[in-house]
Amino acid sequence: MKNKVKVIIAGPRGRMGSEAVHLANNTEHFELVAVVDHKHDGKLLSDLEGFHTITNVPIYSDLEKCLQMVNADVLIDLTTPEFGMKHTKTALDYNVRPVVGTTGFTKSDLAELEQICREKELGCIIAPNFAIGAVLMMKFSQMAAKYFQDVEIIEMHHDQKLDAPSGTAVKTAEMISAVRESKKQGHPNEKETLPGARGADYTGMHIHSVRLPGLVAHQQVLFGSEGQTLTIRHDSYNRGSFMSGVKVAVETVMKINTFVYGLENILE
């Protein structure tokens, strides 16, 4: 890549965002040109704790103002579901390519973004999970679902996560459903004596969400058939595990002119 990719990061003080800041700052062919943070408008990133060595990077509280003032190629958005859709559309309005790790997008949101990308011929990557191992876990689960119809998903995250089930769990269920016929699992007359005990129902398979301090991001997919079970599990023990995928996504989004949902679609 001859020219440096000019990157804006939304959500720099979050655990994922701070890792992405250091990734952008330490990657030779990336240039961190600004960050978006709602609390520190007008300051420099070096004014904030943990970023003292990162110089000349301005902070904006409003993404649109940032895009008006700063020349950028890619927006990395690692904020919250509340801002994810708004930021993605704003970036596309300014012909900046979004790489989004924020979850909580609806099917109508994804369809709208795909249409915008098609009209503007711009790349956009939304990844429910940037960990390469998690992407492989989803792909392996889809492979297994061709042979095991009965499956349950247990996703486990830290207790500050806002959405349940996780975007990774939903994406896994979608991928499994693409190769698995809808099937109501369990006994036909089973009854929840406590509502929600069987988890969320997605085309007959069940998704369970665990939220506990001490966890980061973990998921296991359990398959069962006569006389055997198969468990496919992935664990992220720190946010650094996601950065290899963020790097690949930024490099890839500069080469494509389409909308991509899921990192598995860009891994060779």
Secondary structure as GFF3:
##gff-version 3
##sequence-region A 1 268
A	DSSP	beta_strand	5	10	.	.	.	ID=ss1
A	DSSP	alpha_helix	15	26	.	.	.	ID=ss2
A	DSSP	beta_strand	30	36	.	.	.	ID=ss3
A	DSSP	three_ten_helix	45	47	.	.	.	ID=ss4
A	DSSP	beta_strand	59	60	.	.	.	ID=ss5
A	DSSP	alpha_helix	63	69	.	.	.	ID=ss6
A	DSSP	beta_strand	74	77	.	.	.	ID=ss7
A	DSSP	alpha_helix	81	93	.	.	.	ID=ss8
A	DSSP	beta_strand	97	100	.	.	.	ID=ss9
A	DSSP	alpha_helix	107	120	.	.	.	ID=ss10
A	DSSP	beta_strand	124	126	.	.	.	ID=ss11
A	DSSP	alpha_helix	132	145	.	.	.	ID=ss12
A	DSSP	beta_strand	150	157	.	.	.	ID=ss13
A	DSSP	alpha_helix	167	177	.	.	.	ID=ss14
A	DSSP	beta_strand	200	202	.	.	.	ID=ss15
A	DSSP	beta_strand	205	211	.	.	.	ID=ss16
A	DSSP	beta_strand	217	225	.	.	.	ID=ss17
A	DSSP	beta_strand	228	236	.	.	.	ID=ss18
A	DSSP	three_ten_helix	239	242	.	.	.	ID=ss19
A	DSSP	alpha_helix	243	253	.	.	.	ID=ss20
A	DSSP	beta_strand	259	261	.	.	.	ID=ss21
A	DSSP	three_ten_helix	263	265	.	.	.	ID=ss22
###
